[in-house]
Amino acid sequence: MTNVLDPTSERNVVERERLARPSSLEGLTVGLLDISKPRGDVFLDRIEERLVGIGANVKRYAKPTFAKPAPVDLRHQIATECQVVIEALAD
């Protein structure tokens, strides 16, 4: 079992099963979430190039601020439009 630490300071740890990774990203819609930290967009630009190169469809999203979790409506949009998500954490 892998332990994942949750940085949101939850008092009661919630057990979550890890989802199986897809065998390939070809043909899948991959969401790229920019958390609005400096240069995160630069990182995601490069990731997008690589994903498109292997046949993935890419959708870009951005949080209004890195200081707070993504708004519920944004999380819902990503969850309904994408099969995979990559979040940019860069400075």
C-alpha positions as CSV (number, residue, x, y, z in Angstrom):
1,M,0.0,0.0,0.0
2,T,1.2,3.5,-0.8
3,N,0.7,6.3,1.6
4,V,-0.2,9.6,0.1
5,L,-0.1,12.7,2.3
6,D,-2.9,15.2,1.9
7,P,-1.7,18.8,2.1
8,T,-5.2,20.1,2.9
9,S,-4.8,19.5,6.6
10,E,-7.7,17.0,6.9
11,R,-8.2,16.0,10.5
12,N,-9.8,12.6,9.5
13,V,-7.9,10.8,6.9
14,V,-10.2,9.5,4.1
15,E,-9.2,6.2,2.5
16,R,-9.4,6.4,-1.3
17,E,-8.7,3.6,-3.8
18,R,-6.3,4.5,-6.5
19,L,-7.8,4.4,-10.0
20,A,-6.1,2.2,-12.6
21,R,-4.0,4.1,-15.0
22,P,-4.9,3.9,-18.7
23,S,-2.6,1.7,-20.7
24,S,-2.3,4.6,-23.3
25,L,-3.3,8.2,-23.6
26,E,-3.9,8.0,-27.3
27,G,-7.4,9.1,-28.1
28,L,-8.1,10.1,-24.4
29,T,-8.9,13.7,-23.4
30,V,-6.3,14.9,-21.0
31,G,-7.0,18.0,-18.9
32,L,-4.1,20.3,-18.0
33,L,-4.8,22.3,-14.9
34,D,-2.7,25.4,-14.4
35,I,-2.8,26.3,-10.7
36,S,-1.8,29.9,-11.5
37,K,1.8,29.8,-10.1
38,P,4.5,31.5,-12.1
39,R,5.7,29.5,-15.1
40,G,3.2,26.7,-14.7
41,D,1.9,27.6,-18.1
42,V,5.3,27.1,-19.6
43,F,5.5,23.6,-18.1
44,L,2.0,22.8,-19.4
45,D,2.8,24.1,-22.9
46,R,5.5,21.5,-23.2
47,I,3.4,18.8,-21.7
48,E,0.6,19.6,-24.2
49,E,3.1,19.3,-27.2
50,R,4.1,15.9,-26.0
51,L,0.5,14.7,-25.4
52,V,-0.7,15.9,-28.8
53,G,2.3,14.1,-30.3
54,I,1.1,10.8,-29.0
55,G,-2.4,11.3,-30.1
56,A,-4.1,12.6,-26.9
57,N,-6.8,15.4,-27.0
58,V,-5.9,18.2,-24.6
59,K,-8.1,20.7,-22.8
60,R,-6.6,23.5,-20.7
61,Y,-8.0,24.8,-17.4
62,A,-6.7,27.3,-14.8
63,K,-7.5,27.9,-11.2
64,P,-8.2,31.6,-10.3
65,T,-5.4,31.4,-7.6
66,F,-2.9,28.9,-6.3
67,A,-3.8,29.8,-2.7
68,K,-7.2,28.0,-2.7
69,P,-8.5,24.7,-4.0
70,A,-10.1,24.8,-7.5
71,P,-13.7,25.9,-7.4
72,V,-16.3,23.2,-7.4
73,D,-17.7,24.1,-10.8
74,L,-14.2,23.9,-12.3
75,R,-13.6,20.5,-10.8
76,H,-16.9,19.3,-12.1
77,Q,-16.2,20.6,-15.6
78,I,-12.8,18.9,-15.6
79,A,-14.3,15.6,-14.3
80,T,-17.0,15.6,-17.0
81,E,-14.8,16.6,-19.9
82,C,-11.6,14.6,-19.3
83,Q,-10.4,11.0,-18.6
84,V,-7.0,12.1,-17.2
85,V,-5.8,15.3,-15.5
86,I,-2.3,16.7,-15.1
87,E,-1.8,19.5,-12.6
88,A,1.0,22.0,-13.0
89,L,3.0,22.8,-9.9
90,A,5.8,25.1,-10.9
91,D,7.5,28.3,-9.8
